[in-house]
């Protein structure tokens, strides 16, 4: 007995330490019949909620950019949400950067040749010669001298995927100042929406400021296969032209005959370049007298200087640009800054057939940032025009709460009157565009009444940030009396503090911790189970040691 005593003692201790839940059910039932049921043991205590520091919901507007303005004779409408475009940039896009005052040009941040407007060829009171210049910028890329991302642009709290964008020509640096890596205010996703008029003589010059080749394809817009000089004009390297190499430029020409909502994008390795953000709305407006257009709408959203055709039928016009992003693609520009390594990683190692979509944006942001700048704000009995493009790799099912809309155009083509019908979901395939007429008539059909009514992709992944909800492309239709003076909606219900933290989208915060911290918070550790497992592990080790010693003695 003395010889086997240590063995028996260790086995007994191990059996006592063995967690009851590890026994098979039949054994547990037998033990319960022998010794009775175990007493109730409460669950582990909930961990105390972490003290987070949420971002400011609605940034201040010290420059008064949200207000209605009259700049160089250009009437610029009020922008009611928290964050508004630079009104001086809007004025420069309307008049042309070659026609505005020096003070306006300086305040816009644009170069003098960013958007040049020339002669009135048809004598109807607006310019018909339009020359637009675009550059290419990288957001959230890597640097040889800084381990952090450079030209930083967040789509949501703590979320900074690598992206490329077409951008107007700006004066100065891509960042706010010498001490910051934050992208300057107007350098952002998506690439700007472009507006021209039927019959305009339009030149779009791509000045390739990037380290990879690019082109410009005017998807759906009326353009010739070659220019007047015989140069390729379709932007497709395999059929029409050589790509624009880094440091070079090429001009694309068109005189569009048909109005409608079109699209533009890079056509070099399009499965990568388009998905990185090199895409934007291209709108051809109907010809009207005195039709001074806002040639670019940075960040899409509200058109603060709408066309004459829009003013005839609608109280406001919004550009809605939907995109999705693959984290495994976007992060490839964040590992290296050698163009050879980046090119190999993106165009040879990356396999789009294995791609996933992780982030879903509306006008370059994801929830909750969408509520800062992509709200549709209107009032009872108004009608709003929405120009919508799906620039993502997946289709979207756009759904509006509290309202039904009418699809008036698809891919720039007006639909027959007999096919028009009210609906609250519309499907958009990749690269597809629709024009929507959204009525605020409170009749139970067009609209259900005043409030804050969300609109979003009705596919479940589209309302998340990398699988954490709420996120994605959620925004809202907001009536004016449901908007605070600073532009933030008067929401009811849960606190948004968690949503404005990076920790929430890093999966570090229980989703309901703000209003059920004890019940639905994060479970603490089961120390009783931990001690049992520790004793069991020690006993197992001791048994192995005793057995090994016995074998050695033999």
Secondary structure, 3 states (H helix, E strand, C coil): CCCCHHHHHHHHHHHHHCCHHHCCHHHHHHHHHHHCCCCCCCCCCECCCCCCCCCCCCCCCCCCCCCCEEECCEEECCCCCCCCCCHHHHHHHHHCCCCCCHHHHHHHCECCCCEEECCCCCCCCCCCEEEEEEEEEEECECCCCCCCCECECCCECCECCCEEEEEECECCCCECCCCCCEECCCCCCCCCEEEEECCCEEEEEEECCCCCCECCEEECCCCCCECCCCCECCCCCCCCCCCECCCCEEEEEECCCCCEEEEEECCCCHHHHCCCCCEEEEEEECCCCCCCCCCEECCCEECCCCCHHHHHHCCEEEEEEEEEECHHHHHHHHCCCCHHHHHHHHHHHCCHHHCCCCEEEECCECCCCHHHHCCEEECCCCEEEEEEEECCCCCEEEEECCECEEEEEECCEECCHHHCCEECEEEECCCCEEEEEEECCECCCCECCCCEEEEEECCHHHHCECCECCCCCCEEEEEHHHECCCCCECCCCCCCCHHHCHHHHCCCCCCCCCCCHHHHCCECCCHHHHHHHHHHHHHHHHHHHHHHHHHHHC
